[in-house]
């Protein structure tokens, strides 16, 4: 019977197979999600199979470890194309969605990891834009300070200062103009 050599070092597996009389043993290398680099991850004949020792060719596969794959940066790019490309490279994709005024709806706001090499099969986290937040989305008033202009004029021996402010509450714009003298 052919012994199970999975998980053994290449040298130990070869010694074990040669000790029982196998001579035609071929070693190849392959990536493995299961076995560490340098250990036997596959064998061409199932363990405990009856085989003729002198007339049988056996291939064992030494693990190269987990394949390393580069993760591109998909920020500000289409979520759909990013997801397809990542899955084609063997990654899992996990997505969360949030409102964002700066990134177009359906595009990636941020990701982790990016611009680096990681294990094939890793999970890539993508944050995808739902677009700008609408009034219906507001649980509370959102206030963004958008524009200011400041002007100063000399009037009646004093300085008149004018401050123009623009705020956004949800989708509504509110303007404030402040005048003061000093």
LOZA-298072 format. One record per atom (N, C-alpha, C): x, y, z. Coordinates in steps of 0.05 Angstrom, whole numbers. Layout:
<node><x>X</x><y>Y</y><z>Z</z></node>
...
% end
This chain:
<node><x>17</x><y>-24</y><z>0</z></node>
<node><x>0</x><y>0</y><z>0</z></node>
<node><x>18</x><y>25</y><z>0</z></node>
<node><x>8</x><y>45</y><z>-14</z></node>
<node><x>23</x><y>71</y><z>-15</z></node>
<node><x>17</x><y>86</y><z>10</z></node>
<node><x>38</x><y>95</y><z>24</z></node>
<node><x>34</x><y>110</y><z>49</z></node>
<node><x>25</x><y>139</y><z>43</z></node>
<node><x>13</x><y>151</y><z>63</z></node>
<node><x>5</x><y>179</y><z>62</z></node>
<node><x>30</x><y>196</y><z>69</z></node>
<node><x>38</x><y>213</y><z>50</z></node>
<node><x>62</x><y>230</y><z>55</z></node>
<node><x>54</x><y>259</y><z>58</z></node>
<node><x>28</x><y>265</y><z>58</z></node>
<node><x>18</x><y>293</y><z>60</z></node>
<node><x>27</x><y>305</y><z>86</z></node>
<node><x>37</x><y>329</y><z>85</z></node>
<node><x>46</x><y>344</y><z>109</z></node>
<node><x>75</x><y>338</y><z>117</z></node>
<node><x>88</x><y>319</y><z>103</z></node>
<node><x>116</x><y>313</y><z>109</z></node>
<node><x>134</x><y>332</y><z>93</z></node>
<node><x>159</x><y>334</y><z>102</z></node>
<node><x>178</x><y>349</y><z>86</z></node>
<node><x>184</x><y>333</y><z>61</z></node>
<node><x>194</x><y>345</y><z>40</z></node>
<node><x>201</x><y>331</y><z>16</z></node>
<node><x>221</x><y>309</y><z>21</z></node>
<node><x>242</x><y>315</y><z>37</z></node>
<node><x>262</x><y>294</y><z>42</z></node>
<node><x>251</x><y>270</y><z>57</z></node>
<node><x>234</x><y>276</y><z>77</z></node>
<node><x>222</x><y>254</y><z>93</z></node>
<node><x>203</x><y>237</y><z>75</z></node>
<node><x>188</x><y>250</y><z>58</z></node>
<node><x>170</x><y>236</y><z>40</z></node>
<node><x>186</x><y>218</y><z>20</z></node>
<node><x>207</x><y>229</y><z>9</z></node>
<node><x>223</x><y>213</y><z>-10</z></node>
<node><x>236</x><y>189</y><z>4</z></node>
<node><x>246</x><y>193</y><z>28</z></node>
<node><x>258</x><y>171</y><z>43</z></node>
<node><x>238</x><y>149</y><z>49</z></node>
<node><x>214</x><y>157</y><z>57</z></node>
<node><x>193</x><y>138</y><z>63</z></node>
<node><x>185</x><y>122</y><z>38</z></node>
<node><x>181</x><y>135</y><z>16</z></node>
<node><x>174</x><y>121</y><z>-9</z></node>
<node><x>196</x><y>103</y><z>-19</z></node>
<node><x>221</x><y>113</y><z>-18</z></node>
<node><x>243</x><y>96</y><z>-27</z></node>
<node><x>248</x><y>72</y><z>-9</z></node>
<node><x>242</x><y>76</y><z>17</z></node>
<node><x>246</x><y>54</y><z>37</z></node>
<node><x>228</x><y>30</y><z>31</z></node>
<node><x>205</x><y>35</y><z>19</z></node>
<node><x>187</x><y>13</y><z>13</z></node>
<node><x>190</x><y>3</y><z>-16</z></node>
<node><x>209</x><y>15</y><z>-31</z></node>
<node><x>216</x><y>5</y><z>-57</z></node>
<node><x>208</x><y>21</y><z>-81</z></node>
<node><x>196</x><y>44</y><z>-77</z></node>
<node><x>189</x><y>61</y><z>-100</z></node>
<node><x>214</x><y>75</y><z>-111</z></node>
<node><x>217</x><y>74</y><z>-137</z></node>
<node><x>241</x><y>86</y><z>-150</z></node>
<node><x>233</x><y>109</y><z>-168</z></node>
<node><x>210</x><y>106</y><z>-181</z></node>
<node><x>202</x><y>127</y><z>-201</z></node>
<node><x>184</x><y>147</y><z>-186</z></node>
<node><x>198</x><y>166</y><z>-172</z></node>
<node><x>184</x><y>187</y><z>-157</z></node>
<node><x>192</x><y>214</y><z>-169</z></node>
<node><x>172</x><y>229</y><z>-176</z></node>
<node><x>177</x><y>255</y><z>-188</z></node>
<node><x>166</x><y>276</y><z>-168</z></node>
<node><x>181</x><y>298</y><z>-164</z></node>
<node><x>173</x><y>319</y><z>-146</z></node>
<node><x>167</x><y>344</y><z>-162</z></node>
<node><x>143</x><y>356</y><z>-158</z></node>
<node><x>135</x><y>381</y><z>-170</z></node>
<node><x>128</x><y>400</y><z>-148</z></node>
<node><x>126</x><y>426</y><z>-155</z></node>
<node><x>118</x><y>446</y><z>-135</z></node>
<node><x>91</x><y>458</y><z>-143</z></node>
<node><x>76</x><y>464</y><z>-123</z></node>
<node><x>49</x><y>476</y><z>-127</z></node>
<node><x>41</x><y>493</y><z>-103</z></node>
<node><x>25</x><y>514</y><z>-109</z></node>
<node><x>15</x><y>530</y><z>-87</z></node>
<node><x>-6</x><y>515</y><z>-71</z></node>
<node><x>-8</x><y>520</y><z>-45</z></node>
<node><x>-27</x><y>506</y><z>-28</z></node>
<node><x>-38</x><y>525</y><z>-8</z></node>
<node><x>-65</x><y>524</y><z>-4</z></node>
<node><x>-78</x><y>540</y><z>17</z></node>
<node><x>-76</x><y>525</y><z>43</z></node>
<node><x>-70</x><y>499</y><z>42</z></node>
<node><x>-71</x><y>482</y><z>66</z></node>
<node><x>-44</x><y>476</y><z>79</z></node>
<node><x>-24</x><y>471</y><z>62</z></node>
<node><x>2</x><y>463</y><z>73</z></node>
<node><x>23</x><y>485</y><z>70</z></node>
<node><x>39</x><y>487</y><z>91</z></node>
<node><x>61</x><y>507</y><z>91</z></node>
<node><x>81</x><y>501</y><z>70</z></node>
<node><x>96</x><y>522</y><z>63</z></node>
<node><x>117</x><y>519</y><z>43</z></node>
<node><x>137</x><y>498</y><z>52</z></node>
<node><x>144</x><y>480</y><z>32</z></node>
<node><x>164</x><y>459</y><z>38</z></node>
<node><x>152</x><y>432</y><z>46</z></node>
<node><x>126</x><y>431</y><z>52</z></node>
<node><x>113</x><y>406</y><z>59</z></node>
<node><x>98</x><y>395</y><z>35</z></node>
<node><x>95</x><y>368</y><z>35</z></node>
<node><x>81</x><y>355</y><z>13</z></node>
<node><x>51</x><y>361</y><z>16</z></node>
<node><x>40</x><y>373</y><z>-6</z></node>
<node><x>12</x><y>381</y><z>-5</z></node>
<node><x>-7</x><y>362</y><z>-22</z></node>
<node><x>5</x><y>346</y><z>-40</z></node>
<node><x>-11</x><y>328</y><z>-56</z></node>
<node><x>7</x><y>304</y><z>-63</z></node>
<node><x>-7</x><y>282</y><z>-70</z></node>
<node><x>7</x><y>259</y><z>-81</z></node>
<node><x>-11</x><y>248</y><z>-103</z></node>
<node><x>2</x><y>239</y><z>-125</z></node>
<node><x>-13</x><y>230</y><z>-149</z></node>
<node><x>-29</x><y>205</y><z>-144</z></node>
<node><x>-21</x><y>189</y><z>-126</z></node>
<node><x>-36</x><y>164</y><z>-120</z></node>
<node><x>-47</x><y>167</y><z>-91</z></node>
<node><x>-72</x><y>161</y><z>-88</z></node>
<node><x>-85</x><y>163</y><z>-62</z></node>
<node><x>-72</x><y>145</y><z>-41</z></node>
<node><x>-68</x><y>155</y><z>-17</z></node>
<node><x>-56</x><y>140</y><z>4</z></node>
<node><x>-72</x><y>114</y><z>9</z></node>
<node><x>-57</x><y>93</y><z>17</z></node>
<node><x>-69</x><y>67</y><z>23</z></node>
<node><x>-79</x><y>52</y><z>-2</z></node>
<node><x>-72</x><y>62</y><z>-26</z></node>
<node><x>-79</x><y>48</y><z>-51</z></node>
<node><x>-59</x><y>26</y><z>-55</z></node>
<node><x>-68</x><y>4</y><z>-67</z></node>
<node><x>-49</x><y>-18</y><z>-74</z></node>
<node><x>-37</x><y>-11</y><z>-101</z></node>
<node><x>-10</x><y>-10</y><z>-101</z></node>
<node><x>4</x><y>-4</y><z>-126</z></node>
<node><x>28</x><y>-22</y><z>-128</z></node>
<node><x>36</x><y>-28</y><z>-153</z></node>
<node><x>60</x><y>-44</y><z>-158</z></node>
<node><x>84</x><y>-27</y><z>-153</z></node>
<node><x>100</x><y>-34</y><z>-135</z></node>
<node><x>123</x><y>-17</y><z>-126</z></node>
<node><x>142</x><y>-12</y><z>-150</z></node>
<node><x>149</x><y>-32</y><z>-165</z></node>
<node><x>169</x><y>-28</y><z>-186</z></node>
<node><x>158</x><y>-16</y><z>-212</z></node>
<node><x>132</x><y>-18</y><z>-217</z></node>
<node><x>121</x><y>-9</y><z>-242</z></node>
<node><x>103</x><y>16</y><z>-240</z></node>
<node><x>107</x><y>31</y><z>-219</z></node>
<node><x>88</x><y>53</y><z>-216</z></node>
<node><x>103</x><y>80</y><z>-213</z></node>
<node><x>94</x><y>99</y><z>-228</z></node>
<node><x>105</x><y>126</y><z>-226</z></node>
<node><x>88</x><y>142</y><z>-206</z></node>
<node><x>102</x><y>156</y><z>-187</z></node>
<node><x>88</x><y>172</y><z>-167</z></node>
<node><x>98</x><y>200</y><z>-168</z></node>
<node><x>79</x><y>219</y><z>-167</z></node>
<node><x>87</x><y>247</y><z>-166</z></node>
<node><x>78</x><y>257</y><z>-139</z></node>
<node><x>96</x><y>271</y><z>-125</z></node>
<node><x>88</x><y>285</y><z>-100</z></node>
<node><x>93</x><y>315</y><z>-105</z></node>
<node><x>76</x><y>331</y><z>-92</z></node>
<node><x>77</x><y>360</y><z>-96</z></node>
<node><x>85</x><y>374</y><z>-71</z></node>
<node><x>108</x><y>388</y><z>-73</z></node>
<node><x>118</x><y>404</y><z>-51</z></node>
<node><x>105</x><y>431</y><z>-51</z></node>
<node><x>94</x><y>439</y><z>-29</z></node>
<node><x>79</x><y>464</y><z>-27</z></node>
<node><x>98</x><y>488</y><z>-29</z></node>
<node><x>88</x><y>508</y><z>-44</z></node>
<node><x>102</x><y>534</y><z>-45</z></node>
<node><x>88</x><y>553</y><z>-25</z></node>
<node><x>70</x><y>543</y><z>-10</z></node>
<node><x>55</x><y>560</y><z>9</z></node>
<node><x>32</x><y>573</y><z>-6</z></node>
<node><x>20</x><y>593</y><z>6</z></node>
<node><x>-2</x><y>607</y><z>-6</z></node>
<node><x>8</x><y>626</y><z>-28</z></node>
<node><x>-5</x><y>626</y><z>-51</z></node>
<node><x>3</x><y>644</y><z>-72</z></node>
<node><x>-1</x><y>673</y><z>-63</z></node>
<node><x>19</x><y>690</y><z>-69</z></node>
<node><x>18</x><y>718</y><z>-62</z></node>
<node><x>8</x><y>733</y><z>-87</z></node>
<node><x>-12</x><y>751</y><z>-83</z></node>
<node><x>-24</x><y>766</y><z>-104</z></node>
<node><x>-25</x><y>795</y><z>-97</z></node>
<node><x>-19</x><y>812</y><z>-117</z></node>
<node><x>-18</x><y>841</y><z>-112</z></node>
<node><x>-47</x><y>852</y><z>-113</z></node>
<node><x>-53</x><y>870</y><z>-94</z></node>
<node><x>-79</x><y>883</y><z>-93</z></node>
<node><x>-76</x><y>912</y><z>-103</z></node>
<node><x>-89</x><y>918</y><z>-125</z></node>
<node><x>-89</x><y>945</y><z>-136</z></node>
<node><x>-105</x><y>964</y><z>-119</z></node>
<node><x>-102</x><y>989</y><z>-124</z></node>
<node><x>-117</x><y>1010</y><z>-110</z></node>
<node><x>-142</x><y>1016</y><z>-128</z></node>
<node><x>-166</x><y>1012</y><z>-117</z></node>
<node><x>-191</x><y>1016</y><z>-132</z></node>
<node><x>-206</x><y>1040</y><z>-122</z></node>
<node><x>-194</x><y>1057</y><z>-106</z></node>
<node><x>-208</x><y>1081</y><z>-96</z></node>
<node><x>-215</x><y>1099</y><z>-119</z></node>
<node><x>-239</x><y>1110</y><z>-118</z></node>
<node><x>-251</x><y>1127</y><z>-138</z></node>
<node><x>-256</x><y>1113</y><z>-164</z></node>
<node><x>-257</x><y>1086</y><z>-164</z></node>
<node><x>-263</x><y>1071</y><z>-187</z></node>
<node><x>-289</x><y>1056</y><z>-183</z></node>
<node><x>-301</x><y>1045</y><z>-203</z></node>
<node><x>-327</x><y>1031</y><z>-202</z></node>
<node><x>-325</x><y>1007</y><z>-184</z></node>
<node><x>-344</x><y>1005</y><z>-165</z></node>
<node><x>-345</x><y>981</y><z>-148</z></node>
<node><x>-348</x><y>956</y><z>-164</z></node>
<node><x>-366</x><y>956</y><z>-184</z></node>
<node><x>-372</x><y>932</y><z>-199</z></node>
<node><x>-347</x><y>921</y><z>-213</z></node>
<node><x>-331</x><y>939</y><z>-226</z></node>
<node><x>-307</x><y>930</y><z>-239</z></node>
<node><x>-286</x><y>921</y><z>-219</z></node>
<node><x>-284</x><y>935</y><z>-196</z></node>
<node><x>-265</x><y>928</y><z>-175</z></node>
<node><x>-271</x><y>900</y><z>-164</z></node>
<node><x>-297</x><y>896</y><z>-158</z></node>
<node><x>-306</x><y>870</y><z>-147</z></node>
<node><x>-299</x><y>847</y><z>-167</z></node>
<node><x>-305</x><y>851</y><z>-192</z></node>
<node><x>-300</x><y>830</y><z>-212</z></node>
<node><x>-270</x><y>824</y><z>-214</z></node>
<node><x>-254</x><y>845</y><z>-215</z></node>
<node><x>-225</x><y>842</y><z>-218</z></node>
<node><x>-213</x><y>827</y><z>-193</z></node>
<node><x>-223</x><y>835</y><z>-170</z></node>
<node><x>-213</x><y>823</y><z>-145</z></node>
<node><x>-221</x><y>794</y><z>-144</z></node>
<node><x>-246</x><y>787</y><z>-150</z></node>
<node><x>-255</x><y>760</y><z>-149</z></node>
<node><x>-241</x><y>743</y><z>-170</z></node>
<node><x>-235</x><y>754</y><z>-194</z></node>
<node><x>-220</x><y>740</y><z>-214</z></node>
<node><x>-192</x><y>733</y><z>-205</z></node>
<node><x>-181</x><y>749</y><z>-187</z></node>
<node><x>-154</x><y>744</y><z>-176</z></node>
<node><x>-155</x><y>725</y><z>-152</z></node>
<node><x>-179</x><y>716</y><z>-145</z></node>
<node><x>-182</x><y>696</y><z>-123</z></node>
<node><x>-187</x><y>709</y><z>-95</z></node>
<node><x>-194</x><y>734</y><z>-95</z></node>
<node><x>-200</x><y>747</y><z>-69</z></node>
<node><x>-230</x><y>745</y><z>-63</z></node>
<node><x>-236</x><y>747</y><z>-37</z></node>
<node><x>-264</x><y>751</y><z>-28</z></node>
<node><x>-267</x><y>781</y><z>-24</z></node>
<node><x>-292</x><y>791</y><z>-29</z></node>
<node><x>-297</x><y>820</y><z>-27</z></node>
<node><x>-319</x><y>824</y><z>-6</z></node>
<node><x>-313</x><y>841</y><z>13</z></node>
<node><x>-333</x><y>849</y><z>33</z></node>
<node><x>-338</x><y>879</y><z>29</z></node>
<node><x>-363</x><y>887</y><z>28</z></node>
<node><x>-370</x><y>914</y><z>22</z></node>
<node><x>-388</x><y>927</y><z>43</z></node>
<node><x>-382</x><y>952</y><z>49</z></node>
<node><x>-401</x><y>969</y><z>64</z></node>
<node><x>-406</x><y>993</y><z>47</z></node>
<node><x>-430</x><y>1005</y><z>52</z></node>
<node><x>-437</x><y>1029</y><z>36</z></node>
<node><x>-442</x><y>1052</y><z>55</z></node>
<node><x>-434</x><y>1075</y><z>46</z></node>
<node><x>-439</x><y>1099</y><z>61</z></node>
<node><x>-442</x><y>1123</y><z>43</z></node>
<node><x>-455</x><y>1144</y><z>53</z></node>
<node><x>-458</x><y>1168</y><z>37</z></node>
<node><x>-432</x><y>1183</y><z>35</z></node>
<node><x>-427</x><y>1196</y><z>12</z></node>
<node><x>-403</x><y>1211</y><z>9</z></node>
<node><x>-408</x><y>1232</y><z>-12</z></node>
<node><x>-402</x><y>1257</y><z>-5</z></node>
<node><x>-406</x><y>1279</y><z>-24</z></node>
<node><x>-384</x><y>1282</y><z>-45</z></node>
<node><x>-361</x><y>1270</y><z>-39</z></node>
<node><x>-338</x><y>1273</y><z>-57</z></node>
<node><x>-334</x><y>1250</y><z>-77</z></node>
<node><x>-345</x><y>1227</y><z>-71</z></node>
<node><x>-341</x><y>1203</y><z>-88</z></node>
<node><x>-368</x><y>1196</y><z>-101</z></node>
<node><x>-367</x><y>1193</y><z>-127</z></node>
<node><x>-391</x><y>1187</y><z>-143</z></node>
<node><x>-405</x><y>1161</y><z>-133</z></node>
<node><x>-431</x><y>1161</y><z>-133</z></node>
<node><x>-447</x><y>1138</y><z>-125</z></node>
<node><x>-438</x><y>1113</y><z>-141</z></node>
<node><x>-433</x><y>1091</y><z>-126</z></node>
<node><x>-424</x><y>1066</y><z>-139</z></node>
<node><x>-394</x><y>1063</y><z>-141</z></node>
<node><x>-379</x><y>1084</y><z>-133</z></node>
<node><x>-350</x><y>1082</y><z>-134</z></node>
<node><x>-339</x><y>1076</y><z>-107</z></node>
<node><x>-314</x><y>1066</y><z>-106</z></node>
<node><x>-301</x><y>1058</y><z>-81</z></node>
<node><x>-290</x><y>1083</y><z>-68</z></node>
<node><x>-297</x><y>1086</y><z>-42</z></node>
<node><x>-287</x><y>1108</y><z>-26</z></node>
<node><x>-260</x><y>1101</y><z>-14</z></node>
<node><x>-259</x><y>1077</y><z>-3</z></node>
<node><x>-234</x><y>1068</y><z>9</z></node>
<node><x>-233</x><y>1037</y><z>9</z></node>
<node><x>-209</x><y>1026</y><z>13</z></node>
<node><x>-206</x><y>997</y><z>14</z></node>
<node><x>-183</x><y>989</y><z>32</z></node>
<node><x>-184</x><y>964</y><z>41</z></node>
<node><x>-163</x><y>953</y><z>57</z></node>
<node><x>-161</x><y>923</y><z>52</z></node>
<node><x>-138</x><y>913</y><z>45</z></node>
<node><x>-113</x><y>927</y><z>39</z></node>
<node><x>-113</x><y>938</y><z>10</z></node>
<node><x>-93</x><y>954</y><z>4</z></node>
<node><x>-89</x><y>964</y><z>-23</z></node>
<node><x>-59</x><y>969</y><z>-29</z></node>
<node><x>-53</x><y>967</y><z>-54</z></node>
<node><x>-25</x><y>972</y><z>-63</z></node>
<node><x>-5</x><y>955</y><z>-49</z></node>
<node><x>-12</x><y>929</y><z>-45</z></node>
<node><x>7</x><y>911</y><z>-32</z></node>
<node><x>1</x><y>882</y><z>-40</z></node>
<node><x>20</x><y>865</y><z>-34</z></node>
<node><x>17</x><y>836</y><z>-40</z></node>
<node><x>6</x><y>822</y><z>-15</z></node>
<node><x>-14</x><y>805</y><z>-19</z></node>
<node><x>-26</x><y>790</y><z>3</z></node>
<node><x>-32</x><y>762</y><z>-6</z></node>
<node><x>-40</x><y>745</y><z>13</z></node>
<node><x>-47</x><y>717</y><z>7</z></node>
<node><x>-71</x><y>715</y><z>-12</z></node>
<node><x>-69</x><y>698</y><z>-32</z></node>
<node><x>-92</x><y>693</y><z>-49</z></node>
<node><x>-115</x><y>682</y><z>-31</z></node>
<node><x>-139</x><y>691</y><z>-37</z></node>
<node><x>-162</x><y>682</y><z>-21</z></node>
<node><x>-168</x><y>701</y><z>2</z></node>
<node><x>-151</x><y>721</y><z>6</z></node>
<node><x>-156</x><y>741</y><z>28</z></node>
<node><x>-182</x><y>756</y><z>22</z></node>
<node><x>-193</x><y>768</y><z>43</z></node>
<node><x>-216</x><y>785</y><z>40</z></node>
<node><x>-207</x><y>814</y><z>38</z></node>
<node><x>-218</x><y>827</y><z>17</z></node>
<node><x>-212</x><y>855</y><z>12</z></node>
<node><x>-237</x><y>871</y><z>21</z></node>
<node><x>-233</x><y>891</y><z>38</z></node>
<node><x>-255</x><y>907</y><z>48</z></node>
<node><x>-258</x><y>932</y><z>31</z></node>
<node><x>-282</x><y>936</y><z>20</z></node>
<node><x>-287</x><y>960</y><z>3</z></node>
<node><x>-309</x><y>976</y><z>16</z></node>
<node><x>-305</x><y>1003</y><z>17</z></node>
<node><x>-326</x><y>1021</y><z>26</z></node>
<node><x>-335</x><y>1035</y><z>0</z></node>
<node><x>-361</x><y>1033</y><z>-6</z></node>
<node><x>-372</x><y>1043</y><z>-31</z></node>
<node><x>-391</x><y>1066</y><z>-26</z></node>
<node><x>-390</x><y>1086</y><z>-44</z></node>
<node><x>-407</x><y>1110</y><z>-41</z></node>
<node><x>-436</x><y>1105</y><z>-48</z></node>
<node><x>-454</x><y>1115</y><z>-31</z></node>
<node><x>-482</x><y>1115</y><z>-37</z></node>
<node><x>-490</x><y>1142</y><z>-49</z></node>
<node><x>-470</x><y>1159</y><z>-54</z></node>
<node><x>-475</x><y>1186</y><z>-64</z></node>
<node><x>-479</x><y>1205</y><z>-41</z></node>
<node><x>-489</x><y>1229</y><z>-48</z></node>
<node><x>-494</x><y>1250</y><z>-27</z></node>
<node><x>-517</x><y>1241</y><z>-10</z></node>
<node><x>-515</x><y>1250</y><z>15</z></node>
<node><x>-537</x><y>1244</y><z>34</z></node>
<node><x>-560</x><y>1262</y><z>27</z></node>
<node><x>-584</x><y>1250</y><z>26</z></node>
<node><x>-608</x><y>1266</y><z>20</z></node>
<node><x>-622</x><y>1273</y><z>45</z></node>
<node><x>-642</x><y>1291</y><z>43</z></node>
<node><x>-658</x><y>1299</y><z>67</z></node>
<node><x>-671</x><y>1275</y><z>80</z></node>
<node><x>-680</x><y>1256</y><z>64</z></node>
<node><x>-693</x><y>1232</y><z>75</z></node>
<node><x>-673</x><y>1215</y><z>92</z></node>
<node><x>-647</x><y>1217</y><z>85</z></node>
<node><x>-627</x><y>1202</y><z>100</z></node>
<node><x>-620</x><y>1215</y><z>127</z></node>
<node><x>-627</x><y>1240</y><z>130</z></node>
<node><x>-619</x><y>1255</y><z>154</z></node>
<node><x>-635</x><y>1247</y><z>178</z></node>
<node><x>-621</x><y>1236</y><z>198</z></node>
<node><x>-634</x><y>1232</y><z>224</z></node>
<node><x>-631</x><y>1257</y><z>241</z></node>
<node><x>-611</x><y>1272</y><z>235</z></node>
<node><x>-606</x><y>1298</y><z>249</z></node>
<node><x>-595</x><y>1317</y><z>228</z></node>
<node><x>-597</x><y>1342</y><z>234</z></node>
<node><x>-588</x><y>1362</y><z>215</z></node>
<node><x>-558</x><y>1360</y><z>211</z></node>
<node><x>-550</x><y>1359</y><z>186</z></node>
<node><x>-521</x><y>1358</y><z>179</z></node>
<node><x>-514</x><y>1386</y><z>170</z></node>
<node><x>-494</x><y>1397</y><z>183</z></node>
<node><x>-486</x><y>1424</y><z>176</z></node>
<node><x>-457</x><y>1423</y><z>165</z></node>
<node><x>-454</x><y>1433</y><z>141</z></node>
<node><x>-427</x><y>1435</y><z>129</z></node>
<node><x>-421</x><y>1464</y><z>124</z></node>
<node><x>-399</x><y>1473</y><z>133</z></node>
<node><x>-389</x><y>1500</y><z>128</z></node>
<node><x>-377</x><y>1499</y><z>100</z></node>
<node><x>-390</x><y>1514</y><z>81</z></node>
<node><x>-381</x><y>1512</y><z>53</z></node>
<node><x>-365</x><y>1536</y><z>43</z></node>
<node><x>-374</x><y>1560</y><z>48</z></node>
<node><x>-362</x><y>1583</y><z>35</z></node>
<node><x>-360</x><y>1607</y><z>55</z></node>
<node><x>-338</x><y>1620</y><z>54</z></node>
<node><x>-336</x><y>1645</y><z>70</z></node>
<node><x>-323</x><y>1666</y><z>52</z></node>
<node><x>-333</x><y>1690</y><z>55</z></node>
<node><x>-319</x><y>1713</y><z>43</z></node>
<node><x>-318</x><y>1734</y><z>64</z></node>
<node><x>-297</x><y>1749</y><z>65</z></node>
<node><x>-293</x><y>1769</y><z>85</z></node>
<node><x>-285</x><y>1794</y><z>72</z></node>
<node><x>-298</x><y>1816</y><z>78</z></node>
<node><x>-290</x><y>1842</y><z>67</z></node>
<node><x>-289</x><y>1863</y><z>89</z></node>
<node><x>-272</x><y>1882</y><z>86</z></node>
<node><x>-269</x><y>1903</y><z>106</z></node>
<node><x>-268</x><y>1930</y><z>91</z></node>
<node><x>-284</x><y>1949</y><z>100</z></node>
<node><x>-284</x><y>1976</y><z>89</z></node>
<node><x>-282</x><y>1996</y><z>111</z></node>
<node><x>-270</x><y>2018</y><z>105</z></node>
<node><x>-268</x><y>2040</y><z>124</z></node>
<node><x>-292</x><y>2058</y><z>121</z></node>
<node><x>-308</x><y>2061</y><z>142</z></node>
<node><x>-332</x><y>2077</y><z>141</z></node>
<node><x>-335</x><y>2092</y><z>167</z></node>
<node><x>-339</x><y>2118</y><z>166</z></node>
<node><x>-343</x><y>2135</y><z>189</z></node>
<node><x>-320</x><y>2132</y><z>209</z></node>
<node><x>-296</x><y>2129</y><z>199</z></node>
<node><x>-273</x><y>2128</y><z>217</z></node>
<node><x>-270</x><y>2101</y><z>230</z></node>
<node><x>-287</x><y>2082</y><z>224</z></node>
<node><x>-287</x><y>2055</y><z>236</z></node>
<node><x>-285</x><y>2035</y><z>213</z></node>
<node><x>-279</x><y>2011</y><z>219</z></node>
<node><x>-278</x><y>1991</y><z>198</z></node>
<node><x>-304</x><y>1975</y><z>199</z></node>
<node><x>-317</x><y>1972</y><z>176</z></node>
<node><x>-341</x><y>1956</y><z>174</z></node>
<node><x>-332</x><y>1929</y><z>163</z></node>
<node><x>-337</x><y>1908</y><z>177</z></node>
<node><x>-329</x><y>1882</y><z>169</z></node>
<node><x>-355</x><y>1866</y><z>161</z></node>
<node><x>-353</x><y>1853</y><z>138</z></node>
<node><x>-375</x><y>1837</y><z>129</z></node>
<node><x>-365</x><y>1808</y><z>125</z></node>
<node><x>-379</x><y>1790</y><z>137</z></node>
<node><x>-372</x><y>1761</y><z>135</z></node>
<node><x>-396</x><y>1747</y><z>123</z></node>
<node><x>-392</x><y>1735</y><z>100</z></node>
<node><x>-412</x><y>1719</y><z>86</z></node>
<node><x>-407</x><y>1690</y><z>92</z></node>
<node><x>-427</x><y>1676</y><z>102</z></node>
<node><x>-425</x><y>1648</y><z>108</z></node>
<node><x>-446</x><y>1632</y><z>93</z></node>
<node><x>-440</x><y>1609</y><z>83</z></node>
<node><x>-459</x><y>1591</y><z>70</z></node>
<node><x>-458</x><y>1565</y><z>85</z></node>
<node><x>-481</x><y>1555</y><z>94</z></node>
<node><x>-482</x><y>1529</y><z>108</z></node>
<node><x>-501</x><y>1512</y><z>92</z></node>
<node><x>-497</x><y>1486</y><z>94</z></node>
<node><x>-516</x><y>1467</y><z>81</z></node>
<node><x>-529</x><y>1451</y><z>103</z></node>
<node><x>-555</x><y>1451</y><z>104</z></node>
<node><x>-571</x><y>1435</y><z>122</z></node>
<node><x>-586</x><y>1414</y><z>105</z></node>
<node><x>-576</x><y>1389</y><z>105</z></node>
<node><x>-588</x><y>1370</y><z>87</z></node>
<node><x>-583</x><y>1379</y><z>58</z></node>
<node><x>-604</x><y>1384</y><z>43</z></node>
<node><x>-601</x><y>1393</y><z>16</z></node>
<node><x>-606</x><y>1423</y><z>14</z></node>
<node><x>-613</x><y>1436</y><z>36</z></node>
<node><x>-620</x><y>1465</y><z>35</z></node>
<node><x>-595</x><y>1482</y><z>42</z></node>
<node><x>-592</x><y>1503</y><z>27</z></node>
<node><x>-570</x><y>1522</y><z>32</z></node>
<node><x>-581</x><y>1545</y><z>49</z></node>
<node><x>-566</x><y>1553</y><z>69</z></node>
<node><x>-573</x><y>1576</y><z>86</z></node>
<node><x>-550</x><y>1595</y><z>86</z></node>
<node><x>-556</x><y>1620</y><z>82</z></node>
<node><x>-535</x><y>1641</y><z>80</z></node>
<node><x>-537</x><y>1659</y><z>104</z></node>
<node><x>-515</x><y>1667</y><z>115</z></node>
<node><x>-513</x><y>1686</y><z>137</z></node>
<node><x>-494</x><y>1708</y><z>129</z></node>
<node><x>-502</x><y>1732</y><z>134</z></node>
<node><x>-484</x><y>1755</y><z>129</z></node>
<node><x>-482</x><y>1769</y><z>156</z></node>
<node><x>-459</x><y>1772</y><z>166</z></node>
<node><x>-454</x><y>1785</y><z>191</z></node>
<node><x>-440</x><y>1811</y><z>186</z></node>
<node><x>-450</x><y>1833</y><z>198</z></node>
<node><x>-437</x><y>1859</y><z>196</z></node>
<node><x>-427</x><y>1866</y><z>224</z></node>
<node><x>-405</x><y>1878</y><z>226</z></node>
<node><x>-396</x><y>1888</y><z>252</z></node>
<node><x>-375</x><y>1910</y><z>247</z></node>
<node><x>-375</x><y>1928</y><z>267</z></node>
<node><x>-356</x><y>1951</y><z>266</z></node>
<node><x>-334</x><y>1947</y><z>287</z></node>
<node><x>-311</x><y>1957</y><z>281</z></node>
<node><x>-291</x><y>1959</y><z>302</z></node>
<node><x>-273</x><y>1984</y><z>296</z></node>
% end
